Amino acid sequence: MKTNLKYLFGVVAIVMITAVVLYSCSGAGTTGTGQSIKNTKWMLESLYGERVDTMYLTSGNEISLNFADSSQMNGKAPCNHYFSTYTVTGTTLTIGAIGATRMACPELDLEQRYFSFLGNVTRYSISSNASGNRLTFYSVTDGLTTTATFRKMY
């Protein structure tokens, strides 16, 4: 009887450990909503807590972000197209060095602030509300955590 109980507890322990490992691995690139950042186009809504529509963005020069399944990302900033690599582990997000075309425009300062923010992103979250899915990036600059929010386009 003791042997059977030890065996049963051993099997239960192995099953529980396996379940925990599989659960933690299955969430890579997703959040509690089950949404993934991969293969999705996002449009920037706020940067450093300030809505971007108050930063003189007009139709055609919005800031977009696309995460490919291959750990490559790209998008369109107000002036230039940009690209980089990214790594996701759970909700931890690391974005590599940003490469971009070199066109000038009146919103170049906003674009540089955006690229600087991306370089300091540490994690992300995805939430849903009445108007759709929202992606929030958390960035640490000079010891302060700031955010940028994006809305899901598709």
Phi, psi and chi 1 to 4 in degrees:
 res  aa     phi    psi   chi1   chi2   chi3   chi4
   1 MET       -  -44.1  178.3   82.0  168.6      -
   2 LYS   -61.5  -40.2  -79.6 -173.9  171.8 -177.9
   3 THR   -62.9  -42.2  -55.3      -      -      -
   4 ASN   -63.8  -40.0  -72.1  -16.8      -      -
   5 LEU   -67.3  -43.1 -112.3  113.0      -      -
   6 LYS   -60.3  -43.5  -74.9 -178.8 -178.0  178.8
   7 TYR   -62.0  -44.8  177.2   75.1      -      -
   8 LEU   -62.6  -46.4  178.5   63.7      -      -
   9 PHE   -63.6  -38.2  -76.3  125.8      -      -
  10 GLY   -62.5  -44.0      -      -      -      -
  11 VAL   -64.7  -44.3  168.5      -      -      -
  12 VAL   -61.2  -42.9  169.0      -      -      -
  13 ALA   -62.1  -43.9      -      -      -      -
  14 ILE   -63.6  -42.9  -69.3  170.7      -      -
  15 VAL   -62.8  -42.1  168.1      -      -      -
  16 MET   -66.9  -43.3  -70.8  178.0   65.1      -
  17 ILE   -63.2  -43.6  -69.8  169.6      -      -
  18 THR   -61.3  -42.1  -57.0      -      -      -
  19 ALA   -63.1  -42.7      -      -      -      -
  20 VAL   -63.8  -45.5  168.1      -      -      -
  21 VAL   -62.0  -47.2  169.1      -      -      -
  22 LEU   -63.9  -40.1  -70.5  174.3      -      -
  23 TYR   -63.6  -45.0  177.1   77.5      -      -
  24 SER   -68.7  -32.0   63.0      -      -      -
  25 CYS   -76.6  -32.8  -69.2      -      -      -
  26 SER   -70.6  -17.5   69.3      -      -      -
  27 GLY   -87.2    1.6      -      -      -      -
  28 ALA   -60.2  119.9      -      -      -      -
  29 GLY    86.3    5.5      -      -      -      -
  30 THR  -129.9  166.1   63.5      -      -      -
  31 THR  -121.5 -171.6   62.6      -      -      -
  32 GLY   -57.2  -22.5      -      -      -      -
  33 THR   -79.7   -7.3   63.5      -      -      -
  34 GLY    81.3    0.7      -      -      -      -
  35 GLN   -83.0  147.2  -65.0  -70.5  -40.4      -
  36 SER  -112.1  151.0  173.5      -      -      -
  37 ILE   -80.7  -17.8   61.6  172.2      -      -
  38 LYS   -73.8  149.2  -65.5 -178.7  177.4 -175.2
  39 ASN    54.2   39.0  -61.3  -44.7      -      -
  40 THR  -137.3  141.1  -54.6      -      -      -
  41 LYS  -100.5  131.0 -179.2  176.0 -178.2  177.5
  42 TRP  -119.9  146.3  -56.7   92.2      -      -
  43 MET  -117.2  128.2 -166.5   68.9   67.2      -
  44 LEU   -66.6  131.8 -177.5   68.7      -      -
  45 GLU  -110.4  -37.8  -70.7 -172.7  -38.6      -
  46 SER  -143.7  151.8   70.3      -      -      -
  47 LEU  -138.5  129.7 -179.0   62.4      -      -
  48 TYR    53.8   35.4  -65.2  106.1      -      -
  49 GLY    78.7    0.7      -      -      -      -
  50 GLU  -109.6  131.5 -174.9  179.2  -10.7      -
  51 ARG   -61.6  135.2  -70.2 -167.6   52.0   82.7
  52 VAL   -74.0  -20.8  -67.0      -      -      -
  53 ASP   -69.8  -14.5   59.1    1.3      -      -
  54 THR   -90.0   -1.3   62.4      -      -      -
  55 MET  -100.0   26.1  -63.4  179.0 -172.7      -
  56 TYR    68.0   29.7  -49.4  104.6      -      -
  57 LEU   -82.1  138.5  -70.0 -179.6      -      -
  58 THR  -118.9  168.6   58.9      -      -      -
  59 SER   -57.4  131.8 -179.6      -      -      -
  60 GLY   102.3  -19.3      -      -      -      -
  61 ASN  -124.0   29.7   70.9  -11.5      -      -
  62 GLU   -65.6  165.6  -62.5   96.0  -10.0      -
  63 ILE  -104.8  120.0  -62.0  174.4      -      -
  64 SER  -116.6  163.9   66.7      -      -      -
  65 LEU  -147.7  129.9  176.6   61.1      -      -
  66 ASN  -126.7  129.8  -53.8  -68.1      -      -
  67 PHE  -106.4  117.3  -71.8   97.4      -      -
  68 ALA   -82.1  162.3      -      -      -      -
  69 ASP   -70.3  -16.3 -161.6   28.3      -      -
  70 SER   -93.1   20.4   62.9      -      -      -
  71 SER    68.0   21.3  -62.5      -      -      -
  72 GLN  -109.2  140.8  -60.5  -70.9  -45.5      -
  73 MET  -128.4  155.7   60.1  170.9  -94.6      -
  74 ASN  -156.7  171.7   62.1   57.2      -      -
  75 GLY  -178.8 -174.8      -      -      -      -
  76 LYS  -123.4  121.6  171.6   75.9  171.9   75.3
  77 ALA   -94.5  179.8      -      -      -      -
  78 PRO   -56.3  -34.6  -24.0   31.9      -      -
  79 CYS  -109.3  -38.5  -55.1      -      -      -
  80 ASN  -130.4  156.2  -65.5  -73.4      -      -
  81 HIS   -82.5  144.1  -68.5  -86.8      -      -
  82 TYR  -135.7  166.3   66.8   95.9      -      -
  83 PHE  -156.4  158.6   52.7   91.3      -      -
  84 SER  -168.7 -175.8 -174.3      -      -      -
  85 THR  -110.8  163.3   58.3      -      -      -
  86 TYR  -148.2  157.8   71.2   95.5      -      -
  87 THR  -132.8  131.9  -55.0      -      -      -
  88 VAL  -119.5  130.8  172.9      -      -      -
  89 THR  -135.1  104.9  -54.1      -      -      -
  90 GLY    65.1 -119.9      -      -      -      -
  91 THR  -106.8    9.4   58.3      -      -      -
  92 THR   -83.1  131.3  -59.7      -      -      -
  93 LEU  -128.4  128.6  174.7   63.2      -      -
  94 THR  -121.8  127.2  -55.0      -      -      -
  95 ILE  -110.2  130.6  -63.0  174.3      -      -
  96 GLY   -73.0 -173.0      -      -      -      -
  97 ALA   -61.7  140.0      -      -      -      -
  98 ILE   -87.8  129.8  -56.1  -71.0      -      -
  99 GLY  -109.3  146.5      -      -      -      -
 100 ALA  -152.9  158.1      -      -      -      -
 101 THR   -67.3  174.6   55.8      -      -      -
 102 ARG  -123.6   49.7  -61.8 -141.5  177.2 -107.8
 103 MET   -91.9  150.1  -62.0  179.6   63.2      -
 104 ALA  -102.6  151.7      -      -      -      -
 105 CYS  -162.9  169.7   74.7      -      -      -
 106 PRO   -63.3  -22.5  -21.5   30.4      -      -
 107 GLU   -95.3   19.0  -65.8   84.8   12.1      -
 108 LEU   -60.6  -34.3 -162.4   54.2      -      -
 109 ASP   -63.4  -44.4 -178.7   54.4      -      -
 110 LEU   -61.5  -42.3  170.7   59.5      -      -
 111 GLU   -60.6  -43.9 -177.8  172.0  -69.4      -
 112 GLN   -65.9  -37.3  -68.4  -54.3  -48.6      -
 113 ARG   -63.3  -41.0  -71.6  178.8   60.7 -150.6
 114 TYR   -63.5  -47.7  173.7   65.3      -      -
 115 PHE   -62.1  -39.9  -69.6  162.2      -      -
 116 SER   -63.2  -41.8  175.7      -      -      -
 117 PHE   -60.0  -48.3 -178.5   92.5      -      -
 118 LEU   -57.0  -37.4  -70.0  179.2      -      -
 119 GLY   -66.1  -15.8      -      -      -      -
 120 ASN  -112.9    9.8  -67.4  -51.4      -      -
 121 VAL   -65.4  135.5  168.9      -      -      -
 122 THR  -115.1  -30.5   57.2      -      -      -
 123 ARG  -157.7  174.1   62.5 -173.5  173.2   92.1
 124 TYR  -146.5  165.1   76.3   96.7      -      -
 125 SER  -145.2  154.8   66.3      -      -      -
 126 ILE  -123.9  132.8  -62.6  176.1      -      -
 127 SER  -132.7  162.6   59.8      -      -      -
 128 SER  -120.9  142.1  -65.1      -      -      -
 129 ASN  -142.7 -172.1   59.9   25.7      -      -
 130 ALA   -59.3  -28.3      -      -      -      -
 131 SER   -98.9   10.2   56.3      -      -      -
 132 GLY   120.3 -169.3      -      -      -      -
 133 ASN   -82.1  141.4  -68.6  -32.3      -      -
 134 ARG  -123.8  136.1  -65.9  -71.5 -177.3  -91.7
 135 LEU  -108.0  128.5  170.0   64.7      -      -
 136 THR  -118.6  127.4  -57.4      -      -      -
 137 PHE   -99.9  142.1  -78.0  170.6      -      -
 138 TYR  -114.8  126.6  -59.1   88.1      -      -
 139 SER  -127.7  140.6  178.6      -      -      -
 140 VAL  -111.2  119.7  178.0      -      -      -
 141 THR  -130.0  125.3  -54.9      -      -      -
 142 ASP    51.4   38.8  -63.5  -31.3      -      -
 143 GLY    81.0   -2.9      -      -      -      -
 144 LEU  -105.4  136.1  -61.8  173.1      -      -
 145 THR   -90.7  126.7  -60.3      -      -      -
 146 THR  -125.0  169.8   56.6      -      -      -
 147 THR  -129.8  159.9   61.5      -      -      -
 148 ALA  -134.9  140.5      -      -      -      -
 149 THR  -121.0  146.4   57.7      -      -      -
 150 PHE  -129.2  150.3  -60.3   78.4      -      -
 151 ARG  -109.3  145.9   82.9  176.1  174.7  -82.7
 152 LYS   -74.5  128.5 -177.2  177.1  179.1  178.3
 153 MET   -93.8  -45.6  -60.4  -54.8  -67.6      -
 154 TYR  -165.2      -   58.2   81.5      -      -
